Amino acid sequence: MNAFQVCLCVFAAVCLVCWLLSVLTREYSWVDRIWSLVPVAYTGIFAGHAGFADVRLNVLFALVALWGARLTFNYARKGGYARGGEDYRWAVLRARMAPWQFQLFNLFFITLYQNAILLLIALPAWTALDHRTPFGVADVVLAVAFLGCLAGETVADQQQWDFHRWKAGERAAGRTPEPQFRQTGLFRFSRHPNFFFEQAQWWLVAGIGVAAAGALTWTVAGAILLTLLFVGSTVFTESITRGRYPEYAQYQRRTSPVVPWFPRRAPSTAD
């Protein structure tokens, strides 16, 4: 089998396992639990089919492996791999849907669609395998930019982690945390800086595929679909947050949704 066929076999196996586990355990975050792992496997398959002898593919594999290691660590420390570590948004959706509707959603969106995106975002490595052109200046620039975004996402996640630990400490001490959500650091310039850096990394991976081919190729589809997924996820997540914290609307008015930018002037009681 060629590299893409091997990836398709991995895709089919992962989909089957995630769906079966979700049905058997009635937890629906199994795709989240393998999110940081399978793109590393896919890029490793493409690099391996080049005998780990292609500089661009090796760099791409190393970058994705670093992305996966960081995300795995962050997800693990939040308890994502523990029993009951399901994404809170699925419980909200289950309450809004009939059981059969949610099971269809689980099969087609949570399992198939999200796993398809995880395969697609790795396919610029397939482009790089098919176009074994010299590793050049554009590749270096894209790789350095990827590392910068990786650092940015690490900082954003750490700031969020520190905030939630402080918030838990306030509640444990019998005090009401104020503010209820992070609004300082990178979150002063973007409501979701971690989302921005996450998406940017995969656009840069797509750019490495373009650099290999010397032209725009269809394998940028993964970055496009990932962005669309994040748009929907952000809207849904913010609707939940706004329902819990009415003051979030004020934060929305003054702060850029995703792309970091200078905050707009607005009355604030949280900063």
N, C-alpha and C positions, 0 to 999 in steps of 0.2 A: 504493500500500500504506500501511496505517497503521503507526504506530511499532512495535507489537508484531509485526506481520508482517515488518517489516524485521529486527527482532531475531531472529526465527525463522530467517530466511535466513542471517544471520550465524552463528547457532548451528549450523545444518546444515553450512555451509562450514568452520567451525572444527573441528567433529567429524571431517569427512572428511579434512581436512589433517592433523590430529593422528594419526588412525589410520593413514593412509598413511605418514606419516613414521616412526611407530613400527615399522611392518612393514618398511619399506625400510632403516632405520638400525639396527634392533634396539636402540634406546634408547627408554625408555618414560616419559620425563619431559617430553614435549612439552606436555602440559596444564599442568604446572608452569611451563613457559616462557611460556605465554600467560595464566597465572592473574592476573597483575597488570594485564593489558592489556584483556581483553574486557569486564570489568564497567565500565571507563571508557568503552569504546565504546558499550555498551548504554545507560548513563545519558546519554551525549552524544546518542544518537539520540532519546531521549525529550525531553531539553531542546531539541534542535534542532527537533523537531516543534512545540514551543511558540514557535518563533522566537527562542529564547534571551531571551524577554521575561517569563518567569515567575520571580519571585524564588526561590521554594522549589526549583524545578527547577535553577536556576542554582547555588544554594548546594549542593544535593545533588551536582550534577555536579562542582563545585569540590572538595568533600570527597572524593569517590571518586577524583578525579584526583590529589589529594594522597596518598591511600592507595596508589594505583597507582605513583606516582613513588617513594615510600619503599620499597615492596616490590620494585620493579624494581631499584633501587640495591642493596638488601641481597642479593637473589638473584644479581645480576651479580657482586658482589665475592666471593661464595662460589664462583664458577665455574660457576653453574648453566647459563649460556648457552654454555659452552665444550663442545667435543666430549668426550664421556665424562662430562659433568656430570649423570649420572643419579642419581636418588634411591636411596640405598643400600638402602632397604627393598625395592625391586623385585627386586634381586638375591637377597635373602633369600627372598622369595616364590617366585621362579623355581626356587630349589633345593628348595623344598617341594612344588612342583606338577609334574605332567606338562606337557610343552610345549603340548598342546592345551588343557589347563585354564587355563594362564596366558594363552593367546591369547584365550580367552573372557573371562577376567578383564580383560585389556587392552581389549577392545572394549566390554564392558558396564559395567565399573566405572571404569577409568582414563579412558576416552574419553567414553562417553555420560553416565554418572552424574555425574562431576565437572563436565563441561561444563554439564549441566542445572542443577547447583547454582550455577554462575557466572552463568547466566541468571536463575535464580530470585532470587538475592540482590539483583539489580538491579531487580527488578520493582516494589518500592515507588515507583520513579520513574514507572512506568506508572500506579499509583494516584494519584500527585501530578498527572500529566497529565490524568487523568480527573476530578479534583476540584481545580479551580483556585481554591481558597479562599485568603483572605488569609494571608500569612506572619505568624505570631504568636509569642507568648512561648514556647510549647512548642517551636516550631521552633528558636528561638534557644538554648534550654536544651539541646536534643538536639544541635545543631551544636557548641556549646561542649564538651559531653561527648565528642563524637566526636573533637574536636581533642585533648582530654585523653588519650583512649585512644590516639590516634595518637602522641602524645608518649611515653606509657608503653611502647608497643610499640617505638618507636625506641630508647629507653633500654635495654630488655631485649635487643634484638638487638645493640646496641653492646656491652653487657656480655658477651654470649655471644661476639661476635667478638673482643673483647680477650682473653678467656680462651683461646680456641682459638689465637690468635696466640702467647700466652705458652706454651701447651702445646706447640706446634710448635717454639718456640725451645728449650724444655727438652729435647725429643727430639733436636733438631739438635746440642745440646751434649753429648749422650750421657747425659743424666740422665733418670730416670723421673719424670714429672710427678706431683705430689701436691698437691691431689687430682686425680682423673682427670676430674671433671665439675664444672661450676659450681655452687656452693652459697652464694654470697654475693651482696650487692646485692639486686636484686629476687628472685633465685632463693633467697634465704633464706625468703621468704614464700610462694613458689609454685614448684613444680617446672617449670611452664611458663607464666610470666607473659606471654610473647609470644603464646601460644595464647589466654590470657584476653582480652587487649586486642584481638586480631584478631576473635574472636567478638563481643565487646562492640560493636565498631564496626558490625558488620552488624545487630545487634539495634537499634542506634540509628538506622541507615538504615531499618529496618522501622518504627521508631517515628515517623519523619518521614512515612512513608506513612500511618500511623494518624492522625497529626495532620492530614494533608491531608483524609482521608475523614471524620474525626470519629468513627470507629468502627474496631473490629478488622476487618481484611480478610484474605483468603486469601493475600495476598502476603507475609505473615510466614512462609510455608512455607519460603522460602529460608533464613532465619535458623535455623529449626528443623532443617532438613536439614544445614546447615553445622555446627551444634553436634553432631549425631549423627555426622557424618563425623569431627570432631575427637575425639569420645569414642573411636571405634574406632581412629583413628590414634594417639592417646595411649597406649592400652592396648598396641597392637602395638609402638610405639616403645620404651616402657618395658620390655617383655619382652626386647627386644634388648639394651637398656642393662644390665638386670639380669644378663643372661647374660654380658656382657663384664666387668662390675664388680660383684662380689658385695656390696661395701659400699653399693651403690645402695639396697639394701633398707632399710638404716638411715636413709638420707636420705628414703625414702618414708614411713617410720614417723613422722618428725617434721615433715614439710613437706606443706602442702596441695597436692593434685594440680594444680589449675588456679587456682581463685579465691584471690587473695592473702589470707593470714591469718597470725596470729602462730604461729610454730613451736611444736610440742609439745616438752616436755622429753624429751630422749633422749641417751644417751651419744654423743659425736661426736669423731672424730679428725681431721676435715677442716677445721673452721672455725678 
